[in-house]
Amino acid sequence: MSLLATLPAADRYRRIGTGALPSAFAVSELATASFAAVGQEMARLLQALNLTQKAPEIAVDHRLASLWFGYSFKPDGWEMPNLWDSVAGDYRASDGWIRLHTNLPRHRAAAMKVLGTPPEREAVTKAVRTRAISDLETDIVAEGGVAAAMRSRTEWLEHPQGRAVSRDPLIGWQGPRYVKLRERPQATPARPLAGLRVLDLTRVLAGPVSTRTLAGFGAEVLRIDPPGWDEPGVIPDISLGKHCAYLDLKSTNDMERLQELLPQADVFVHGYRPGALDALGLTRAKRDELAPNRVEVTLNAYGWQGPWSTRRGFDSLVQMSAGIAHAGMEWADADKPTPLPVQALDHATGYLMAAAVLSALAEAASGNSIMHAHLSLARTAELLAVLGKDDVEAETITPTPTDYSPATEASGWGPGHRLRSALSLGDTVLQWDLPASKLGTSKPVWPFTSN
C-alpha cells in the first residue's frame, strides 16, 4: 500500500523561486513541501484514473506557496473583517504567558467566567496577571473555553501530551477496507476531480484549506455549518469554490438531511474531536452503513492519543503549547510570545489532508484497500520543528500586485483578486469555478445530482 505517510523528497518535484517568511522555523519550506505533497498524490491519481500515461512534472512556486499560507484573497476597495475578537490574545500571568482564544461567544464567556471580569481587555489583563498559567489554563478548559499556556519545546516534549504526539504518525491511517469509486466521466487531466462530491464538516482553518484545495481541482464541495455560524475574518479566504449551507445537527430533521447527503458523497472531511460524531449518532459503524464507499479524512488539534486528545484547540494555541511561540521569542530576542508569521500549522495540515484524500482515491482506483486518515495540528508542529531551513539569509517574502490573478473575483463580500496558483502538474492546475461565498448561501443539497 502506498498511502501518503510523510512529505515528498525534494527530488520528487521542481521548486521555483526563493525567499522565506521570517521565522525561527522553516515555514516557507513547509509551505512548498505541503503543496508538493498535493502534487505528488494528484500525479498518482491521474495515472490511476488513466488520465495520463506519464507522470506529470510537479512544479511548486516557492514564493506563492509561502503567500498561500497567509491570506490568498486581496479585497478591492474594501477591507476584510478583523480575524480576532477584541479580547483574544497573549497575556502575562504571574509566572509566564497564556493565550486566550475568545473568537466564539461561548469560549469568551467561559474565559470571562473563570476570570470574573467583563470582556474588556484592561480588566482581563489585570485579572490574568494574578493567576498562574497552568491553573488558569486548566480552569478555562474545564469551563468549556480554550486557552494555552506558553511552554518551551523542552517542557512540551516532557509533557504527557507532547510525548503522546511524538508517537503519532504524521498521517494516521486506520480501518483498512475496499471501496468502489463512482464513475466520473467528466474528469479530465485539467479537472481531474470534476464530479467528485466532498462533504465538508470542518471549520477554522485546516479542514477548509483541504476542501478548498480539492475544489481547485474541480471537486464539488458542500460545506455544512450550524445556522448562524460565521468566521468573518477567514471565510472570504477559504470558502472559495464551495457551496455553503446551514444544518443544525442537533435537530432530528437536519441530522436526517445530513444522513441523506452522506451516501451521495465520495469524500467526507470533518474536524470533530474524538467521540463528538458518536454523540450526534453518527458513529463509525453508522457512517460505514450509510456510505461504505467514502474516503474519510479528519483532524483535531492536539493529537489522537494522550490526555489532551479531546481538547479543543486552534493553530495559535498549539503554537503556544508546543513551544513554537517560545522558540520564536528567543529567536527574535523578544519579551513576549512570538508566533509564526502565518498560521502554518493550519495550512500545512490542510494541504496534507487534501493530499491524503488524493492518496486514498489513487489507491482505491488501483484496486487497493484504503483507510481513514487522521491528522492533527500538534503533529504538524512536530514536523515543522525538525524541518531544516534552506537559507537563513533568504530575502523576506512579501506580496506584490503581480502575485495575484488579474481577473476579478466577485466574492460574496465584494470584488477582489486571488493569489495565482502555486502548484502545477502539466495541464493540471489549481483553479476555482466558484468565487468565495458567504456561509449559508446554498441549500443543503448536491448542486449536481446526476450519477
C-alpha positions as CSV (number, residue, x, y, z in Angstrom):
1,M,0.0,0.0,0.0
2,S,1.3,3.4,-0.9
3,L,-0.8,5.7,1.2
4,L,0.9,9.1,1.9
5,A,2.9,8.9,5.1
6,T,5.2,12.0,5.0
7,L,6.4,14.9,2.9
8,P,7.8,14.1,-0.6
9,A,11.5,14.1,-1.1
10,A,12.9,17.3,-2.7
11,D,13.8,15.4,-5.9
12,R,10.2,14.4,-6.5
13,Y,9.2,18.0,-7.6
14,R,10.7,21.1,-9.1
15,R,10.9,24.1,-6.8
16,I,10.6,27.5,-8.4
17,G,11.8,30.7,-6.7
18,T,13.5,31.7,-3.5
19,G,12.8,33.7,-0.3
20,A,11.3,32.9,3.1
21,L,8.8,34.1,5.6
22,P,10.7,35.5,8.6
23,S,10.6,32.9,11.4
24,A,12.8,30.7,13.6
25,F,11.2,27.8,11.7
26,A,11.2,26.6,8.1
27,V,7.8,27.9,7.4
28,S,8.3,28.6,3.7
29,E,10.0,25.2,3.3
30,L,6.9,23.6,4.9
31,A,4.6,25.5,2.6
32,T,6.4,24.4,-0.5
33,A,6.6,20.7,0.6
34,S,3.0,20.7,1.6
35,F,2.0,21.8,-1.9
36,A,4.4,19.3,-3.3
37,A,2.6,16.5,-1.3
38,V,-0.7,17.5,-3.0
39,G,1.1,17.4,-6.4
40,Q,2.7,14.1,-5.7
41,E,-0.6,12.4,-4.8
42,M,-2.5,14.1,-7.7
43,A,0.1,12.8,-10.1
44,R,-0.5,9.3,-8.7
45,L,-4.3,9.7,-9.1
46,L,-4.0,11.0,-12.7
47,Q,-2.2,7.8,-13.6
48,A,-4.5,5.6,-11.6
49,L,-7.5,7.1,-13.4
50,N,-5.8,6.7,-16.7
51,L,-6.0,10.4,-17.3
52,T,-2.3,10.5,-18.2
53,Q,0.2,7.8,-19.3
54,K,3.3,9.5,-18.0
55,A,3.6,11.0,-14.5
56,P,3.4,14.8,-15.0
57,E,6.2,17.0,-13.7
58,I,5.3,18.6,-10.3
59,A,6.3,22.3,-10.0
60,V,5.8,24.4,-6.9
61,D,6.3,28.2,-6.8
62,H,8.1,28.6,-3.5
63,R,7.1,32.3,-3.2
64,L,3.4,31.7,-4.0
65,A,3.2,28.7,-1.7
66,S,4.5,30.8,1.1
67,L,1.9,33.5,0.4
68,W,-0.9,31.0,0.3
69,F,-0.1,30.2,3.9
70,G,-1.3,33.7,4.7
71,Y,-4.4,35.3,3.0
72,S,-5.0,34.3,-0.6
73,F,-7.6,37.0,-1.2
74,K,-6.9,40.7,-1.6
75,P,-10.1,42.9,-1.4
76,D,-10.5,45.6,-4.0
77,G,-11.9,48.8,-2.3
78,W,-13.0,47.2,1.0
79,E,-11.3,45.6,4.0
80,M,-11.5,42.1,5.4
81,P,-13.1,41.8,8.8
82,N,-10.7,41.5,11.8
83,L,-9.6,38.0,12.4
84,W,-9.6,38.3,16.2
85,D,-12.1,39.2,18.9
86,S,-11.1,42.2,20.9
87,V,-10.2,40.1,24.0
88,A,-8.3,37.4,22.2
89,G,-4.5,37.4,22.6
90,D,-1.5,36.8,24.8
91,Y,-1.5,37.9,28.4
92,R,1.2,37.9,31.0
93,A,0.3,35.9,34.1
94,S,2.1,35.6,37.5
95,D,4.5,33.0,36.2
96,G,4.5,33.2,32.4
97,W,2.3,33.8,29.4
98,I,-1.0,32.5,28.4
99,R,-3.1,32.9,25.2
100,L,-6.9,33.3,25.4
101,H,-8.9,32.4,22.2
102,T,-12.2,34.2,22.5
103,N,-13.5,34.5,19.0
104,L,-16.5,32.3,19.7
105,P,-19.1,33.7,22.2
106,R,-19.2,30.6,24.3
107,H,-15.4,30.5,24.6
108,R,-15.2,34.1,25.5
109,A,-18.0,33.6,28.1
110,A,-16.1,30.6,29.6
111,A,-12.9,32.6,30.0
112,M,-14.7,35.6,31.5
113,K,-16.5,33.4,34.0
114,V,-13.2,31.9,35.2
115,L,-11.5,35.4,35.4
116,G,-14.6,37.1,36.9
117,T,-14.3,40.1,34.6
118,P,-16.3,41.7,31.8
119,P,-14.9,41.1,28.3
120,E,-12.7,44.2,28.3
121,R,-9.0,43.9,27.6
122,E,-7.8,46.1,30.5
123,A,-9.9,44.1,33.0
124,V,-8.7,40.8,31.6
125,T,-5.1,41.9,31.7
126,K,-5.3,42.8,35.4
127,A,-7.1,39.5,36.2
128,V,-4.7,37.3,34.3
129,R,-1.7,38.9,36.0
130,T,-2.7,37.4,39.4
131,R,-3.1,33.9,38.1
132,A,-0.6,31.0,37.4
133,I,-0.7,29.9,33.8
134,S,-1.1,26.2,34.4
135,D,-4.1,26.7,36.8
136,L,-5.7,29.3,34.6
137,E,-5.4,27.1,31.5
138,T,-6.9,24.1,33.4
139,D,-9.8,26.2,34.8
140,I,-10.7,27.8,31.4
141,V,-10.6,24.4,29.6
142,A,-12.7,22.8,32.4
143,E,-15.3,25.6,31.9
144,G,-15.5,24.8,28.2
145,G,-13.2,27.5,27.0
146,V,-9.9,27.4,25.1
147,A,-6.6,28.7,26.3
148,A,-2.9,27.7,26.1
149,A,0.0,28.4,28.5
150,M,3.3,29.1,26.7
151,R,5.6,26.2,27.1
152,S,9.2,25.8,25.8
153,R,10.0,23.0,23.4
154,T,11.6,21.1,26.3
155,E,8.6,21.5,28.5
156,W,6.3,20.3,25.7
157,L,8.4,17.2,24.9
158,E,8.3,16.3,28.5
159,H,4.6,16.9,28.9
160,P,2.3,13.8,28.7
161,Q,0.5,15.2,25.6
162,G,3.8,16.2,24.0
163,R,5.1,12.7,24.5
164,A,1.9,11.2,23.1
165,V,2.0,13.4,20.0
166,S,5.6,12.4,19.3
167,R,4.3,8.8,18.9
168,D,1.6,9.8,16.4
169,P,2.4,9.3,12.7
170,L,2.1,12.5,10.6
171,I,-0.9,10.8,8.9
172,G,-2.5,8.1,10.9
173,W,-4.3,5.6,8.6
174,Q,-6.9,3.4,10.3
175,G,-9.6,0.8,9.4
176,P,-8.5,-0.8,6.1
177,R,-11.3,-1.6,3.7
178,Y,-12.0,-1.8,0.0
179,V,-14.2,0.8,-1.7
180,K,-15.8,1.1,-5.1
181,L,-15.3,4.6,-6.6
182,R,-18.2,6.2,-8.6
183,E,-17.6,6.6,-12.3
184,R,-16.9,10.2,-13.1
185,P,-16.8,10.6,-16.9
186,Q,-16.5,14.4,-16.6
187,A,-13.0,14.0,-15.1
188,T,-10.2,15.3,-17.4
189,P,-6.5,16.0,-16.9
190,A,-7.3,19.7,-16.4
191,R,-10.1,19.0,-14.0
192,P,-9.3,15.5,-12.5
193,L,-11.8,15.8,-9.6
194,A,-14.8,17.0,-11.7
195,G,-17.9,15.3,-10.4
196,L,-16.3,14.2,-7.1
197,R,-18.6,15.1,-4.2
198,V,-16.9,16.3,-1.0
199,L,-19.0,16.7,2.2
200,D,-17.2,19.3,4.3
201,L,-17.9,19.4,8.1
202,T,-14.8,21.5,9.0
203,R,-14.2,25.0,10.3
204,V,-11.3,27.2,11.1
205,L,-8.9,26.6,9.3
206,A,-7.0,23.4,8.3
207,G,-10.1,21.5,7.1
208,P,-11.4,24.3,5.0
209,V,-8.0,24.7,3.4
210,S,-8.1,21.0,2.4
211,T,-11.5,21.2,0.8
212,R,-10.7,24.5,-0.9
213,T,-7.7,22.6,-2.5
214,L,-10.0,19.8,-3.7
215,A,-12.4,22.3,-5.2
216,G,-9.4,23.8,-7.1
217,F,-9.1,20.5,-9.0
218,G,-12.8,20.5,-9.9
219,A,-14.4,18.8,-6.9
220,E,-17.9,19.7,-5.9
221,V,-17.6,20.8,-2.2
222,L,-20.7,21.1,0.0
223,R,-19.8,22.8,3.3
224,I,-22.2,22.4,6.3
225,D,-22.2,24.8,9.3
226,P,-24.6,25.4,12.2
227,P,-27.2,28.0,11.5
228,G,-25.8,31.5,12.1
229,W,-22.2,30.3,12.2
230,D,-19.7,32.7,10.7
231,E,-15.9,33.2,10.6
232,P,-15.8,36.7,9.3
233,G,-12.0,37.1,9.2
234,V,-11.4,33.9,7.2
235,I,-14.4,32.9,5.2
236,P,-13.6,35.1,2.1
237,D,-10.2,33.2,2.1
238,I,-11.4,29.7,2.4
239,S,-15.0,29.4,1.0
240,L,-13.5,29.6,-2.5
241,G,-15.0,27.1,-4.9
242,K,-17.6,25.8,-2.3
243,H,-21.3,25.7,-1.8
244,C,-22.1,26.6,1.8
245,A,-25.2,25.5,3.6
246,Y,-26.6,25.5,7.2
247,L,-27.8,22.4,9.1
248,D,-28.4,22.1,12.9
249,L,-27.0,18.6,13.5
250,K,-28.7,18.6,17.0
251,S,-32.0,18.8,15.2
252,T,-33.5,15.4,14.2
253,N,-34.7,16.7,10.8
254,D,-31.4,18.3,9.9
255,M,-29.4,15.2,11.1
256,E,-31.6,13.1,8.8
257,R,-30.8,15.5,6.0
258,L,-27.1,15.1,6.6
259,Q,-27.6,11.3,6.6
260,E,-29.2,11.7,3.2
261,L,-26.2,13.7,1.9
262,L,-23.5,11.4,3.2
263,P,-24.3,8.4,1.0
264,Q,-24.1,10.7,-2.0
265,A,-20.6,11.9,-1.1
266,D,-17.4,10.4,-2.4
267,V,-15.3,12.1,0.3
268,F,-16.2,13.1,3.9
269,V,-13.9,15.6,5.6
270,H,-14.6,16.6,9.2
271,G,-12.9,18.2,12.2
272,Y,-14.8,16.7,15.1
273,R,-12.9,15.7,18.2
274,P,-12.8,12.0,19.2
275,G,-16.3,10.9,20.3
276,A,-18.1,14.1,19.0
277,L,-19.7,12.4,16.0
278,D,-20.6,9.5,18.1
279,A,-22.5,11.8,20.4
280,L,-24.5,13.0,17.5
281,G,-25.4,9.5,16.5
282,L,-23.1,9.4,13.5
283,T,-20.7,6.6,14.7
284,R,-18.1,4.9,12.5
285,A,-20.5,2.0,12.1
286,K,-23.3,4.3,11.1
287,R,-21.1,6.1,8.6
288,D,-20.0,2.7,7.2
289,E,-23.6,1.7,6.8
290,L,-24.6,4.9,5.1
291,A,-21.6,5.5,2.9
292,P,-19.4,2.4,2.7
293,N,-17.5,3.7,-0.4
294,R,-16.5,7.0,1.1
295,V,-13.0,8.4,1.6
296,E,-12.8,9.9,5.1
297,V,-10.2,12.3,6.4
298,T,-10.3,14.1,9.8
299,L,-8.2,16.2,12.1
300,N,-8.1,17.5,15.6
301,A,-5.8,20.0,17.5
302,Y,-3.7,18.0,19.9
303,G,-3.4,14.5,18.5
304,W,-5.3,11.3,18.7
305,Q,-3.9,9.8,21.9
306,G,-2.9,11.2,25.2
307,P,-4.7,13.2,27.9
308,W,-5.4,16.2,25.6
309,S,-6.7,14.2,22.6
310,T,-10.3,15.6,23.1
311,R,-9.1,19.1,24.0
312,R,-10.4,22.0,21.8
313,G,-7.6,23.9,20.1
314,F,-6.6,26.2,17.3
315,D,-3.3,26.9,15.5
316,S,-2.4,29.9,17.7
317,L,-3.0,27.8,20.9
318,V,-1.0,24.8,19.6
319,Q,1.9,27.1,18.8
320,M,1.9,28.2,22.5
321,S,1.6,24.7,23.9
322,A,4.2,23.0,21.6
323,G,7.0,25.5,22.2
324,I,6.8,27.3,18.9
325,A,5.9,30.7,20.3
326,H,8.6,30.3,22.9
327,A,11.2,29.4,20.4
328,G,10.1,32.3,18.3
329,M,10.5,34.7,21.3
330,E,14.1,33.5,21.8
331,W,14.9,33.8,18.1
332,A,13.5,37.3,17.9
333,D,15.1,38.3,21.2
334,A,11.6,39.5,22.2
335,D,10.0,39.9,25.6
336,K,6.7,38.2,24.7
337,P,5.5,35.2,22.7
338,T,6.5,35.3,19.1
339,P,4.3,33.1,16.9
340,L,4.8,32.1,13.3
341,P,4.2,34.8,10.8
342,V,1.3,32.8,9.4
343,Q,-1.0,30.1,10.7
344,A,1.3,27.5,9.2
345,L,0.1,24.5,11.3
346,D,-3.4,25.0,9.9
347,H,-2.3,25.5,6.3
348,A,0.2,22.7,6.2
349,T,-2.3,20.3,7.9
350,G,-4.9,21.3,5.4
351,Y,-2.8,20.6,2.4
352,L,-1.7,17.3,3.9
353,M,-5.4,16.4,4.4
354,A,-6.1,17.2,0.7
355,A,-3.1,15.0,-0.2
356,A,-4.4,12.2,2.0
357,V,-7.7,12.3,0.1
358,L,-5.9,12.1,-3.2
359,S,-3.8,9.3,-1.9
360,A,-6.8,7.3,-0.8
361,L,-8.5,7.9,-4.2
362,A,-5.4,6.8,-6.1
363,E,-5.2,3.6,-4.0
364,A,-8.9,2.8,-4.5
365,A,-8.7,3.5,-8.2
366,S,-5.8,1.0,-8.4
367,G,-7.9,-1.7,-6.7
368,N,-6.2,-1.5,-3.3
369,S,-7.7,-1.1,0.1
370,I,-7.8,2.3,1.7
371,M,-8.1,3.6,5.3
372,H,-9.4,6.6,7.2
373,A,-6.8,9.4,7.6
374,H,-6.2,11.2,10.9
375,L,-4.1,14.3,11.2
376,S,-3.5,16.9,13.9
377,L,-2.1,20.4,14.3
378,A,0.1,19.3,17.1
379,R,1.7,16.5,15.0
380,T,2.3,19.0,12.1
381,A,4.0,21.2,14.7
382,E,6.5,18.4,15.4
383,L,7.1,18.1,11.6
384,L,7.8,21.9,11.5
385,A,10.1,21.7,14.5
386,V,12.5,19.3,12.8
387,L,12.3,20.7,9.3
388,G,15.5,22.4,8.2
389,K,15.7,25.9,6.7
390,D,17.2,26.1,3.2
391,D,18.7,29.6,3.5
392,V,18.8,31.5,6.8
393,E,19.7,34.7,4.9
394,A,16.9,34.4,2.3
395,E,15.0,37.5,1.3
396,T,11.7,38.1,3.1
397,I,8.7,37.2,1.0
398,T,6.0,39.9,0.9
399,P,3.1,40.0,-1.6
400,T,3.2,42.2,-4.6
401,P,0.5,43.0,-7.2
402,T,1.9,40.5,-9.7
403,D,1.4,37.7,-7.2
404,Y,-2.4,38.0,-7.8
405,S,-4.5,37.0,-10.8
406,P,-5.6,40.0,-12.8
407,A,-9.1,38.5,-13.0
408,T,-11.6,40.0,-10.6
409,E,-13.2,37.6,-8.2
410,A,-16.8,38.6,-7.3
411,S,-16.8,37.3,-3.8
412,G,-19.9,37.5,-1.6
413,W,-18.4,40.5,0.2
414,G,-17.2,42.4,-2.7
415,P,-14.6,42.2,-5.6
416,G,-11.0,41.2,-5.1
417,H,-8.1,39.3,-6.5
418,R,-6.9,35.8,-5.7
419,L,-3.3,34.7,-5.5
420,R,-2.0,32.8,-8.5
421,S,-1.7,29.1,-8.2
422,A,1.5,27.8,-6.5
423,L,1.2,24.3,-8.0
424,S,1.1,22.9,-11.5
425,L,1.3,19.4,-13.0
426,G,1.4,19.7,-16.7
427,D,-2.2,20.6,-17.8
428,T,-3.4,20.3,-14.2
429,V,-3.5,23.5,-12.2
430,L,-5.5,24.8,-9.3
431,Q,-8.4,26.9,-10.5
432,W,-11.8,27.5,-9.0
433,D,-15.2,27.5,-10.7
434,L,-17.0,29.5,-7.9
435,P,-16.0,32.7,-6.1
436,A,-15.9,32.7,-2.3
437,S,-19.4,32.9,-0.9
438,K,-20.9,33.7,2.5
439,L,-21.9,30.8,4.7
440,G,-25.5,29.6,4.4
441,T,-26.0,30.9,0.9
442,S,-26.7,27.5,-0.6
443,K,-29.2,24.8,0.2
444,P,-28.0,21.5,1.7
445,V,-28.3,19.6,-1.5
446,W,-25.8,18.5,-4.0
447,P,-25.8,21.1,-6.8
448,F,-25.4,18.4,-9.4
449,T,-27.3,15.2,-8.6
450,S,-26.7,13.2,-11.8
451,N,-24.9,9.9,-11.3
